[in-house]
Amino acid sequence: MRILVVEDDKDLNGQLVAALKEAGYAVDSAFDGEEGHFLGDTEPYDAVILDIGLPQMDGLSVLERWRRDGRTMPVLLLTARDRWSDKVQGIDAGADDYVAKPFHIEEVLARIRALVRRAAGHASNELVCGPLRLDLRASRVTVDGNPVKLTSHEYKVLEYLMHHTDKVVSRTELTEHLYDQDFDRDSNTIEVFVGRLRKKLGVDLIETIRGLGYRIDSSSHAA
Amino acid sequence: MRRNSLSVRLAAIAGIGSAIALLVAGLVFITLFRQSVERNFDARLNVLLQTLVGATITEEGIDQAGAARIGEPRFALPQSGWYWQIRDIPGGQVLAASASLFGDYLALGDFPPADGAVRIAVLEGPAGRGLRGLERRISPASGPSLAVLVAGDADAMAAEIGRFRFVVFSTLAIFAVILAIGMAGLVRFGLRPLRQVRDALKRLERGEKASLEGEYPEEIAPLVDDLNTLLRSNREIVERARTHVGNLAHALKTPIAVLMNEARGEDPLAIKMRRQGAIMQDQIHHHLDRAQIAAQTNVIGALTPVAPVIEGILRVMRKVHEARAITIEDDVAPDLRFRGEKQDLEEIVGNLVDNACKWAANRVVIRARSDAKAGESRLHLTIDDDGPGLPGKSRERALRRGARLDETKPGSGLGLSIVFELVELYGGTIRLEDAVAGGLSAQVFLPAIEKDDA
């Protein structure tokens, strides 16, 4: 999962990025509206954390431009002006949720988790596919109730595929969503992760669609 | 009309003034006319008196037959109202009298002055008719002095004066009516700008207008301009204060967020920082909110359509709670208008609906109705949820400052207390009750007006 943080306060931006990375997300950050808008317009993000009060272009304008151009990723607004008119304005501009400053990082993480889940069409914090269960809150994976130890990269690959069950996910898409923009992208590493995942999970959940990518088919494993 | 009104004052002054003027004019006319009529009458009597003296008083004494030569036939007609008589002085015995007296005589107590001047006598004649007469003392060379009286019918004269009085007073009465109509028009027309100011002020109070509109005459134009300037500067001051407050909030909240998030872990310093940070956060929230409220209540004439505010908040709620299976229903009467600031209505409705959505199991219902009580139009808001509800004691506590009943649900805990303060500020009431669906039902009454009584 790849997240964009647009916040002009360097410290707060750093804190958000650190907390998100710790939670297993690939994170890019921008410090003003122009840069934020450009990144959101060109890179595929699974969610955006957007401050309203930004230099160059304010958050609401950034959001409106994205929505006008058909960018539909979930957006969480950070706002210091937490009057209801601000919230209404934010939602009307196309935001999916808002958090009023000051906030606890955990609150933001919970909202982001919910937004990503919602965007993928999942209602609960647990993604299930046959014997495989993935707890988004605890970042825990179990097969038939037995915990499976995964590295963070393996977990990210599995989480993305679980969020997009029944869809073919290309290696490029995986790379784009799992790494931030500074990462040296090499799609071969994805193959390595998928291979390890198959071994660790013990069940053949991840199909390889030749020439296209990978897929987790939920129906073929329905209990 | 109230007693202390310019219209009443002007009408009273003009009315009393012209009534007195008309009355005096009438009295003067009538007096002049009476004097003129009496002078004419006296002049005629005087001629008759001279003629009578010339015709009847001779060297030999009184020549009764000479009276026929006076040329006034009414002296011969019995009880015609025209009489003469001659008395001797000082005996007072009637020596001769006109045939019209028919053997009667006219009673007079004394005699005319000795210098031969003519005196006017007002007396009562036969059949009780009022007479006016002239009497004069004649002293012939031989014989006693005589008092010669000629009297005419004064009733006819009085009737003529009466007729004149009637004409004068009816004419003046018509004048008075015309004057009254004229004055009423004058007052209406002359005071129209003041009434316009009054109406404009009413519209301002009701919040339909932000300033006094219209063209006013030079006498009151400065007043209206000053008032508009005052209103504008008041609004500007409030707006500026609000902007400053907002800027301060924005400026403080980000650093606090950074500090709070940096102070993680169980380090005693971190715990202390978190605790103090939370206090700072609470204080800022509390005082900034109040500063905004205090600023807003001084603005007169605010009026907020209710439906758009509720719709906006419901858009937010539906979006934010999209993932949860909550249906949010609304039933808002159109044309409802809240007599107050938009922001305040948003805070009231927003916080209550937010709470309801946080706690609801399946369903939240928002209703807005007009509710007239004691002739005053009120806005009745009902926000129901089907959540766990609140027991009686907690309800009281919920409305107090900073009380937070459940720490697990996000929110600063100031929501309900700010609602309570806002509602009180607007002179409304708020009640927390059991909802039919089992959860909590918040009932809020606020001042409002309906569109049609504007």
Interface residues (C-beta under 8 A of the other chain):
Chain A: D9 D11 L12 Q15 A19 G53 A80 R81 R83 W84 S85 K87 V88 G90 I91 D92 A95 D96 D97 Y98 A100 K101 P102 F103 H104 I105 E107 A114 R117 R118 A123
Chain B: G246 A249 H250 K253 T254 P255 I256 A257 V258 M260 N261 E262 G277 Q281 G312 I313 R315 V316 K319 V320 E322 A323 K342 Q343 E346 E347 V349 G350 P410
